[in-house]
Amino acid sequence: MASRSRKGQTLVFEQVLLFSFSVVVFIVAFTIFSITQDITLEANADNQLDAVTELVAESVLAFGQHPGNGTVVIPVPRVAGDAVYEVELDQAGLTVTNLKDTAITKTHGLYDLKSAYALGGKATSAGGKLIVKKDVNPTSSSPRLTLVS
C-alpha cells in the first residue's frame, strides 16, 4: 500500500514540475519577445524620423531657392514611431524631435540656407502638415523663413 501512494506522489510531483517548467519557459519567451519588440519599435521610430527630417529639409531647401514671398504646405506623417513629433526651424538648422521619447532627435544643417535667411518657428506633426512662410521683404535686414503649424 505504501508503494502505491508513493507512486501517486511521484506522479503529482512530476506534473507540478512540468507545469512550473512550462511557466518559466513562457515567461522567458514573453520577456524575449517584449525586449525585441521594444528594440524594433525604437529602430522604426529612428528611421521614420530620419525620413521626415529629409523630407522637410528638402522641401525647405527647394522653397528657399524660389524668388519672392510665398507659403508652402508640406504634408508630413502625423506620427513617426507611434508618436507625434515636433519640427523646429532656427539658425542652427532643422531639428525634429520625437515627443514621446525626446532622446530621439534628428537634425539637418540646411546648408547655406541658414546664412541667407533668418529661420524660425516650431510646429508639431499632429495636423499632418507643416506650413513654411517666406518673406523676402521684411522690415528686418534679412529675408525670413518661418515654420508655422
Biotite code that builds the C-alpha atoms (Angstrom):
import biotite.structure as struc

atoms = struc.array([
    struc.Atom([0.000, 0.000, 0.000], chain_id="A", res_id=1, res_name="MET", atom_name="CA", element="C"),
    struc.Atom([2.782, 2.388, 0.858], chain_id="A", res_id=2, res_name="ALA", atom_name="CA", element="C"),
    struc.Atom([4.380, 1.950, -2.556], chain_id="A", res_id=3, res_name="SER", atom_name="CA", element="C"),
    struc.Atom([1.115, 2.845, -4.271], chain_id="A", res_id=4, res_name="ARG", atom_name="CA", element="C"),
    struc.Atom([0.778, 6.196, -2.513], chain_id="A", res_id=5, res_name="SER", atom_name="CA", element="C"),
    struc.Atom([4.411, 6.870, -3.257], chain_id="A", res_id=6, res_name="ARG", atom_name="CA", element="C"),
    struc.Atom([3.799, 6.355, -6.961], chain_id="A", res_id=7, res_name="LYS", atom_name="CA", element="C"),
    struc.Atom([0.900, 8.793, -6.812], chain_id="A", res_id=8, res_name="GLY", atom_name="CA", element="C"),
    struc.Atom([3.053, 11.362, -5.024], chain_id="A", res_id=9, res_name="GLN", atom_name="CA", element="C"),
    struc.Atom([5.761, 10.969, -7.664], chain_id="A", res_id=10, res_name="THR", atom_name="CA", element="C"),
    struc.Atom([3.237, 11.455, -10.451], chain_id="A", res_id=11, res_name="LEU", atom_name="CA", element="C"),
    struc.Atom([1.832, 14.612, -8.837], chain_id="A", res_id=12, res_name="VAL", atom_name="CA", element="C"),
    struc.Atom([5.347, 15.931, -8.203], chain_id="A", res_id=13, res_name="PHE", atom_name="CA", element="C"),
    struc.Atom([6.296, 15.331, -11.864], chain_id="A", res_id=14, res_name="GLU", atom_name="CA", element="C"),
    struc.Atom([3.184, 17.162, -13.054], chain_id="A", res_id=15, res_name="GLN", atom_name="CA", element="C"),
    struc.Atom([3.882, 20.136, -10.770], chain_id="A", res_id=16, res_name="VAL", atom_name="CA", element="C"),
    struc.Atom([7.480, 20.286, -12.042], chain_id="A", res_id=17, res_name="LEU", atom_name="CA", element="C"),
    struc.Atom([6.296, 20.085, -15.659], chain_id="A", res_id=18, res_name="LEU", atom_name="CA", element="C"),
    struc.Atom([3.793, 22.895, -15.069], chain_id="A", res_id=19, res_name="PHE", atom_name="CA", element="C"),
    struc.Atom([6.437, 25.024, -13.321], chain_id="A", res_id=20, res_name="SER", atom_name="CA", element="C"),
    struc.Atom([8.877, 24.464, -16.171], chain_id="A", res_id=21, res_name="PHE", atom_name="CA", element="C"),
    struc.Atom([6.192, 25.469, -18.695], chain_id="A", res_id=22, res_name="SER", atom_name="CA", element="C"),
    struc.Atom([5.504, 28.693, -16.785], chain_id="A", res_id=23, res_name="VAL", atom_name="CA", element="C"),
    struc.Atom([9.226, 29.522, -16.713], chain_id="A", res_id=24, res_name="VAL", atom_name="CA", element="C"),
    struc.Atom([9.552, 28.887, -20.466], chain_id="A", res_id=25, res_name="VAL", atom_name="CA", element="C"),
    struc.Atom([6.510, 31.090, -21.130], chain_id="A", res_id=26, res_name="PHE", atom_name="CA", element="C"),
    struc.Atom([7.889, 33.941, -19.000], chain_id="A", res_id=27, res_name="ILE", atom_name="CA", element="C"),
    struc.Atom([11.304, 33.764, -20.691], chain_id="A", res_id=28, res_name="VAL", atom_name="CA", element="C"),
    struc.Atom([9.757, 33.714, -24.180], chain_id="A", res_id=29, res_name="ALA", atom_name="CA", element="C"),
    struc.Atom([7.436, 36.613, -23.317], chain_id="A", res_id=30, res_name="PHE", atom_name="CA", element="C"),
    struc.Atom([10.355, 38.656, -21.973], chain_id="A", res_id=31, res_name="THR", atom_name="CA", element="C"),
    struc.Atom([12.488, 37.998, -25.051], chain_id="A", res_id=32, res_name="ILE", atom_name="CA", element="C"),
    struc.Atom([9.670, 38.982, -27.415], chain_id="A", res_id=33, res_name="PHE", atom_name="CA", element="C"),
    struc.Atom([8.905, 42.124, -25.397], chain_id="A", res_id=34, res_name="SER", atom_name="CA", element="C"),
    struc.Atom([12.535, 43.241, -25.480], chain_id="A", res_id=35, res_name="ILE", atom_name="CA", element="C"),
    struc.Atom([12.762, 42.508, -29.209], chain_id="A", res_id=36, res_name="THR", atom_name="CA", element="C"),
    struc.Atom([9.565, 44.465, -29.851], chain_id="A", res_id=37, res_name="GLN", atom_name="CA", element="C"),
    struc.Atom([10.860, 47.487, -27.912], chain_id="A", res_id=38, res_name="ASP", atom_name="CA", element="C"),
    struc.Atom([14.145, 47.463, -29.836], chain_id="A", res_id=39, res_name="ILE", atom_name="CA", element="C"),
    struc.Atom([12.320, 47.155, -33.165], chain_id="A", res_id=40, res_name="THR", atom_name="CA", element="C"),
    struc.Atom([9.878, 49.965, -32.347], chain_id="A", res_id=41, res_name="LEU", atom_name="CA", element="C"),
    struc.Atom([12.723, 52.265, -31.315], chain_id="A", res_id=42, res_name="GLU", atom_name="CA", element="C"),
    struc.Atom([14.631, 51.486, -34.529], chain_id="A", res_id=43, res_name="ALA", atom_name="CA", element="C"),
    struc.Atom([11.482, 52.150, -36.583], chain_id="A", res_id=44, res_name="ASN", atom_name="CA", element="C"),
    struc.Atom([10.908, 55.476, -34.819], chain_id="A", res_id=45, res_name="ALA", atom_name="CA", element="C"),
    struc.Atom([14.516, 56.446, -35.506], chain_id="A", res_id=46, res_name="ASP", atom_name="CA", element="C"),
    struc.Atom([14.258, 55.527, -39.204], chain_id="A", res_id=47, res_name="ASN", atom_name="CA", element="C"),
    struc.Atom([10.920, 57.289, -39.622], chain_id="A", res_id=48, res_name="GLN", atom_name="CA", element="C"),
    struc.Atom([12.276, 60.459, -38.008], chain_id="A", res_id=49, res_name="LEU", atom_name="CA", element="C"),
    struc.Atom([15.238, 60.314, -40.414], chain_id="A", res_id=50, res_name="ASP", atom_name="CA", element="C"),
    struc.Atom([12.826, 60.142, -43.344], chain_id="A", res_id=51, res_name="ALA", atom_name="CA", element="C"),
    struc.Atom([10.702, 63.022, -42.029], chain_id="A", res_id=52, res_name="VAL", atom_name="CA", element="C"),
    struc.Atom([13.812, 65.147, -41.429], chain_id="A", res_id=53, res_name="THR", atom_name="CA", element="C"),
    struc.Atom([14.989, 64.601, -45.003], chain_id="A", res_id=54, res_name="GLU", atom_name="CA", element="C"),
    struc.Atom([11.516, 65.302, -46.410], chain_id="A", res_id=55, res_name="LEU", atom_name="CA", element="C"),
    struc.Atom([11.143, 68.589, -44.533], chain_id="A", res_id=56, res_name="VAL", atom_name="CA", element="C"),
    struc.Atom([14.754, 69.650, -45.219], chain_id="A", res_id=57, res_name="ALA", atom_name="CA", element="C"),
    struc.Atom([14.412, 69.005, -48.965], chain_id="A", res_id=58, res_name="GLU", atom_name="CA", element="C"),
    struc.Atom([11.129, 70.911, -49.078], chain_id="A", res_id=59, res_name="SER", atom_name="CA", element="C"),
    struc.Atom([12.502, 73.896, -47.144], chain_id="A", res_id=60, res_name="VAL", atom_name="CA", element="C"),
    struc.Atom([15.675, 73.991, -49.250], chain_id="A", res_id=61, res_name="LEU", atom_name="CA", element="C"),
    struc.Atom([13.701, 73.856, -52.507], chain_id="A", res_id=62, res_name="ALA", atom_name="CA", element="C"),
    struc.Atom([11.302, 76.540, -51.259], chain_id="A", res_id=63, res_name="PHE", atom_name="CA", element="C"),
    struc.Atom([14.209, 78.768, -50.249], chain_id="A", res_id=64, res_name="GLY", atom_name="CA", element="C"),
    struc.Atom([15.524, 78.719, -53.828], chain_id="A", res_id=65, res_name="GLN", atom_name="CA", element="C"),
    struc.Atom([12.338, 80.224, -55.285], chain_id="A", res_id=66, res_name="HIS", atom_name="CA", element="C"),
    struc.Atom([12.283, 84.014, -55.568], chain_id="A", res_id=67, res_name="PRO", atom_name="CA", element="C"),
    struc.Atom([9.648, 86.165, -53.921], chain_id="A", res_id=68, res_name="GLY", atom_name="CA", element="C"),
    struc.Atom([7.321, 85.784, -50.986], chain_id="A", res_id=69, res_name="ASN", atom_name="CA", element="C"),
    struc.Atom([5.171, 82.734, -50.517], chain_id="A", res_id=70, res_name="GLY", atom_name="CA", element="C"),
    struc.Atom([3.876, 79.874, -48.457], chain_id="A", res_id=71, res_name="THR", atom_name="CA", element="C"),
    struc.Atom([4.400, 76.161, -48.886], chain_id="A", res_id=72, res_name="VAL", atom_name="CA", element="C"),
    struc.Atom([2.433, 73.348, -47.249], chain_id="A", res_id=73, res_name="VAL", atom_name="CA", element="C"),
    struc.Atom([4.495, 70.241, -46.558], chain_id="A", res_id=74, res_name="ILE", atom_name="CA", element="C"),
    struc.Atom([2.384, 67.129, -45.974], chain_id="A", res_id=75, res_name="PRO", atom_name="CA", element="C"),
    struc.Atom([4.008, 65.010, -43.252], chain_id="A", res_id=76, res_name="VAL", atom_name="CA", element="C"),
    struc.Atom([3.004, 61.855, -41.390], chain_id="A", res_id=77, res_name="PRO", atom_name="CA", element="C"),
    struc.Atom([1.040, 62.603, -38.217], chain_id="A", res_id=78, res_name="ARG", atom_name="CA", element="C"),
    struc.Atom([3.212, 60.192, -36.226], chain_id="A", res_id=79, res_name="VAL", atom_name="CA", element="C"),
    struc.Atom([6.646, 58.637, -36.501], chain_id="A", res_id=80, res_name="ALA", atom_name="CA", element="C"),
    struc.Atom([7.279, 55.570, -34.410], chain_id="A", res_id=81, res_name="GLY", atom_name="CA", element="C"),
    struc.Atom([3.802, 55.765, -32.902], chain_id="A", res_id=82, res_name="ASP", atom_name="CA", element="C"),
    struc.Atom([4.432, 59.271, -31.515], chain_id="A", res_id=83, res_name="ALA", atom_name="CA", element="C"),
    struc.Atom([3.775, 62.859, -32.511], chain_id="A", res_id=84, res_name="VAL", atom_name="CA", element="C"),
    struc.Atom([6.951, 64.806, -33.237], chain_id="A", res_id=85, res_name="TYR", atom_name="CA", element="C"),
    struc.Atom([7.987, 68.454, -33.170], chain_id="A", res_id=86, res_name="GLU", atom_name="CA", element="C"),
    struc.Atom([9.753, 70.237, -36.024], chain_id="A", res_id=87, res_name="VAL", atom_name="CA", element="C"),
    struc.Atom([11.819, 73.315, -35.198], chain_id="A", res_id=88, res_name="GLU", atom_name="CA", element="C"),
    struc.Atom([13.447, 75.711, -37.641], chain_id="A", res_id=89, res_name="LEU", atom_name="CA", element="C"),
    struc.Atom([16.148, 78.020, -36.258], chain_id="A", res_id=90, res_name="ASP", atom_name="CA", element="C"),
    struc.Atom([19.547, 79.426, -37.190], chain_id="A", res_id=91, res_name="GLN", atom_name="CA", element="C"),
    struc.Atom([21.176, 76.105, -36.279], chain_id="A", res_id=92, res_name="ALA", atom_name="CA", element="C"),
    struc.Atom([19.054, 74.418, -38.953], chain_id="A", res_id=93, res_name="GLY", atom_name="CA", element="C"),
    struc.Atom([16.210, 71.938, -38.738], chain_id="A", res_id=94, res_name="LEU", atom_name="CA", element="C"),
    struc.Atom([15.508, 69.802, -35.655], chain_id="A", res_id=95, res_name="THR", atom_name="CA", element="C"),
    struc.Atom([12.921, 67.014, -35.496], chain_id="A", res_id=96, res_name="VAL", atom_name="CA", element="C"),
    struc.Atom([12.175, 65.601, -32.022], chain_id="A", res_id=97, res_name="THR", atom_name="CA", element="C"),
    struc.Atom([10.017, 62.634, -31.033], chain_id="A", res_id=98, res_name="ASN", atom_name="CA", element="C"),
    struc.Atom([7.710, 63.986, -28.314], chain_id="A", res_id=99, res_name="LEU", atom_name="CA", element="C"),
    struc.Atom([7.204, 60.556, -26.722], chain_id="A", res_id=100, res_name="LYS", atom_name="CA", element="C"),
    struc.Atom([10.958, 59.950, -26.369], chain_id="A", res_id=101, res_name="ASP", atom_name="CA", element="C"),
    struc.Atom([12.891, 63.212, -26.615], chain_id="A", res_id=102, res_name="THR", atom_name="CA", element="C"),
    struc.Atom([16.161, 61.281, -26.812], chain_id="A", res_id=103, res_name="ALA", atom_name="CA", element="C"),
    struc.Atom([15.223, 60.529, -30.421], chain_id="A", res_id=104, res_name="ILE", atom_name="CA", element="C"),
    struc.Atom([16.144, 63.779, -32.165], chain_id="A", res_id=105, res_name="THR", atom_name="CA", element="C"),
    struc.Atom([17.303, 64.372, -35.735], chain_id="A", res_id=106, res_name="LYS", atom_name="CA", element="C"),
    struc.Atom([18.955, 67.481, -37.146], chain_id="A", res_id=107, res_name="THR", atom_name="CA", element="C"),
    struc.Atom([19.763, 68.893, -40.575], chain_id="A", res_id=108, res_name="HIS", atom_name="CA", element="C"),
    struc.Atom([22.060, 71.871, -41.140], chain_id="A", res_id=109, res_name="GLY", atom_name="CA", element="C"),
    struc.Atom([20.150, 73.213, -44.181], chain_id="A", res_id=110, res_name="LEU", atom_name="CA", element="C"),
    struc.Atom([23.498, 74.051, -45.842], chain_id="A", res_id=111, res_name="TYR", atom_name="CA", element="C"),
    struc.Atom([23.794, 77.715, -46.872], chain_id="A", res_id=112, res_name="ASP", atom_name="CA", element="C"),
    struc.Atom([20.099, 78.485, -46.375], chain_id="A", res_id=113, res_name="LEU", atom_name="CA", element="C"),
    struc.Atom([20.706, 79.482, -42.767], chain_id="A", res_id=114, res_name="LYS", atom_name="CA", element="C"),
    struc.Atom([23.095, 82.233, -43.855], chain_id="A", res_id=115, res_name="SER", atom_name="CA", element="C"),
    struc.Atom([20.679, 83.553, -46.495], chain_id="A", res_id=116, res_name="ALA", atom_name="CA", element="C"),
    struc.Atom([17.534, 83.636, -44.323], chain_id="A", res_id=117, res_name="TYR", atom_name="CA", element="C"),
    struc.Atom([16.511, 84.329, -40.757], chain_id="A", res_id=118, res_name="ALA", atom_name="CA", element="C"),
    struc.Atom([14.989, 80.990, -39.766], chain_id="A", res_id=119, res_name="LEU", atom_name="CA", element="C"),
    struc.Atom([12.448, 80.439, -37.016], chain_id="A", res_id=120, res_name="GLY", atom_name="CA", element="C"),
    struc.Atom([9.348, 78.633, -35.831], chain_id="A", res_id=121, res_name="GLY", atom_name="CA", element="C"),
    struc.Atom([8.086, 75.388, -34.309], chain_id="A", res_id=122, res_name="LYS", atom_name="CA", element="C"),
    struc.Atom([5.242, 73.069, -35.209], chain_id="A", res_id=123, res_name="ALA", atom_name="CA", element="C"),
    struc.Atom([4.021, 69.586, -34.328], chain_id="A", res_id=124, res_name="THR", atom_name="CA", element="C"),
    struc.Atom([3.048, 66.872, -36.744], chain_id="A", res_id=125, res_name="SER", atom_name="CA", element="C"),
    struc.Atom([-0.405, 66.382, -35.210], chain_id="A", res_id=126, res_name="ALA", atom_name="CA", element="C"),
    struc.Atom([-2.092, 68.242, -38.074], chain_id="A", res_id=127, res_name="GLY", atom_name="CA", element="C"),
    struc.Atom([-0.422, 66.151, -40.775], chain_id="A", res_id=128, res_name="GLY", atom_name="CA", element="C"),
    struc.Atom([1.120, 69.198, -42.442], chain_id="A", res_id=129, res_name="LYS", atom_name="CA", element="C"),
    struc.Atom([3.713, 71.888, -41.880], chain_id="A", res_id=130, res_name="LEU", atom_name="CA", element="C"),
    struc.Atom([3.409, 75.396, -43.288], chain_id="A", res_id=131, res_name="ILE", atom_name="CA", element="C"),
    struc.Atom([6.509, 77.415, -44.126], chain_id="A", res_id=132, res_name="VAL", atom_name="CA", element="C"),
    struc.Atom([6.170, 81.115, -44.931], chain_id="A", res_id=133, res_name="LYS", atom_name="CA", element="C"),
    struc.Atom([8.788, 83.139, -46.774], chain_id="A", res_id=134, res_name="LYS", atom_name="CA", element="C"),
    struc.Atom([9.079, 86.911, -46.532], chain_id="A", res_id=135, res_name="ASP", atom_name="CA", element="C"),
    struc.Atom([11.871, 88.341, -48.666], chain_id="A", res_id=136, res_name="VAL", atom_name="CA", element="C"),
    struc.Atom([10.937, 91.965, -47.912], chain_id="A", res_id=137, res_name="ASN", atom_name="CA", element="C"),
    struc.Atom([10.708, 92.035, -44.130], chain_id="A", res_id=138, res_name="PRO", atom_name="CA", element="C"),
    struc.Atom([11.248, 95.113, -42.036], chain_id="A", res_id=139, res_name="THR", atom_name="CA", element="C"),
    struc.Atom([14.406, 93.481, -40.681], chain_id="A", res_id=140, res_name="SER", atom_name="CA", element="C"),
    struc.Atom([17.624, 93.282, -42.670], chain_id="A", res_id=141, res_name="SER", atom_name="CA", element="C"),
    struc.Atom([17.416, 89.677, -43.903], chain_id="A", res_id=142, res_name="SER", atom_name="CA", element="C"),
    struc.Atom([14.681, 87.626, -45.563], chain_id="A", res_id=143, res_name="PRO", atom_name="CA", element="C"),
    struc.Atom([12.759, 85.243, -43.295], chain_id="A", res_id=144, res_name="ARG", atom_name="CA", element="C"),
    struc.Atom([11.622, 81.646, -43.474], chain_id="A", res_id=145, res_name="LEU", atom_name="CA", element="C"),
    struc.Atom([9.140, 80.871, -40.706], chain_id="A", res_id=146, res_name="THR", atom_name="CA", element="C"),
    struc.Atom([7.659, 77.491, -39.787], chain_id="A", res_id=147, res_name="LEU", atom_name="CA", element="C"),
    struc.Atom([4.070, 77.602, -38.582], chain_id="A", res_id=148, res_name="VAL", atom_name="CA", element="C"),
    struc.Atom([1.665, 74.774, -37.843], chain_id="A", res_id=149, res_name="SER", atom_name="CA", element="C"),
])
